[in-house]
């Protein structure tokens, strides 16, 4: 049987035991710092960055996408501008 075929018991509710509270990390991982630095300060391709860091290209690509999203920028040029604005 599948879950949709079984009636939901009345005691099962969709409430949390604890209220949601975001828990941002206090420090950025060394790999994330290095990746951000390489994206902002070099013209290396993602393949070259992945090779330098010992990652697969897909890992570097997804990490770059997360970094861009974190800084709310669409690409590497936007990341450079955003980081230049923070340091100025």
C-alpha positions in Angstrom: 0.0 0.0 0.0 1.0 3.6 -0.6 0.6 6.5 1.7 -2.2 8.0 -0.3 -4.2 4.8 0.1 -4.1 4.8 3.9 -6.3 7.3 5.8 -4.4 9.8 7.9 -4.8 9.1 11.6 -6.5 11.9 13.6 -3.5 12.4 15.9 -1.1 13.2 13.1 -0.9 17.0 12.6 1.2 19.2 10.4 2.5 21.3 13.3 6.1 21.8 14.4 7.2 20.9 17.8 9.4 24.0 17.8 8.8 27.2 16.0 10.9 27.7 12.9 13.9 29.9 13.5 16.7 30.4 10.9 20.1 29.3 12.0 22.6 31.0 9.9 26.2 29.9 10.1 28.5 32.1 12.0 31.5 31.5 9.9 31.9 30.6 6.2 33.7 27.4 5.5 37.3 27.7 4.2 36.3 26.0 0.9 33.5 28.6 0.4 35.9 31.4 1.2 38.4 30.1 -1.3 35.8 29.6 -4.0 34.5 33.1 -3.5 38.0 34.5 -3.7 38.8 32.6 -6.8 35.6 33.7 -8.5 36.0 37.3 -7.6 39.8 37.8 -8.1 40.7 35.5 -11.0 39.6 34.8 -14.6 39.9 31.0 -14.1 37.1 28.9 -15.6 34.9 26.8 -13.3 36.7 23.7 -14.7 40.1 25.2 -13.6 38.8 26.2 -10.2 37.4 22.7 -9.7 40.7 21.1 -10.7 42.6 23.4 -8.3 40.2 22.6 -5.4 40.0 18.8 -6.2 36.3 19.0 -7.0 34.2 17.8 -9.9 33.1 20.5 -12.3 29.4 20.0 -11.2 30.4 20.7 -7.6 32.2 23.9 -8.6 29.2 24.9 -10.8 26.7 24.4 -8.0 29.0 26.1 -5.4 29.3 29.1 -7.7 25.5 29.2 -8.1 25.0 29.2 -4.3 27.6 31.9 -3.9 25.9 34.1 -6.5 22.5 33.5 -4.9 24.0 34.3 -1.5 25.3 37.7 -2.7 22.1 38.2 -4.9 24.1 38.6 -8.1 23.6 36.9 -11.5 27.2 36.2 -12.4 30.9 36.6 -11.7 31.0 40.2 -12.7 28.1 41.0 -10.3 30.0 39.2 -7.6 33.1 41.3 -8.2 31.0 44.5 -8.0 29.2 43.3 -4.9 32.4 42.4 -3.1 34.1 45.7 -4.2 31.1 47.6 -2.7 31.5 45.7 0.6 35.2 46.5 0.9 34.9 50.2 -0.1 
